[in-house]
Amino acid sequence: MTQPDPVEFASLLCSRLCHDLLSPVGAMTNGLELLADETDPEMRERCLELLGQSAKASADKLKFFRLAFGAAGGFGDKVEMAEPRAAIEALAGDAKRIELRWALDVDTLPKPAVKAMLNLAHIALESLVRGGTLDIGAERNNGASEIVVRATGPKIAFDDTIGQALQGDLAPADLSGRTAPAWMIGMMAENMGGSVQYHRSEDSLLLGAVIPEGEGMIG
């Protein structure tokens, strides 16, 4: 893949993070303003409840993005599956109306494979605008991690430019905050000698990645 300007690409990722955090953080700000003016005990309790929900959603997203884009997961090369699983389950719980099903044949995954799983799961979750089922599987074959994510629901909302970014068919100049994470995963897989695929139908979205073990992050 032709690589974009590193500073511009970092800006796009930051824009995506800010976009996703804006809603829960804004809800906390609004809740605090209401709480400051509210004197009714019942309404104050309701405000505190909403503040708690917004704070949890913000924390869940930060933990997720720290794993998906950052250097979280300890200092080793492998990450215990409990960590990305908890991050995805929290995000799915915040999304509501999502049934999450797992098929994991591994206890740990290399960090690049974890990043692929998290980002593909995030794409799939966003496609389930009316709820549905999210299946996530992972196994290791012949020195490579194989990740499969499938979203199934009554309506699949998927921007084809995200698929193009996953497969390296989107020019760097056309990247946006929405497509930058997909492009990052596609580039990582390519640099490591792996691949990313997707298939979309009316009621499902199938995403897959093969990530060989080794070095291949941005840089």
Beta strands, then each sheet from edge to edge (+ up, - down):
strand 1: 78-80
strand 2: 98-104
strand 3: 108-110
strand 4: 132-141
strand 5: 144-152
strand 6: 195-200
strand 7: 204-212
sheet 1: 1+ 3-
sheet 2: 2+ 4+ 5- 7+ 6-
end
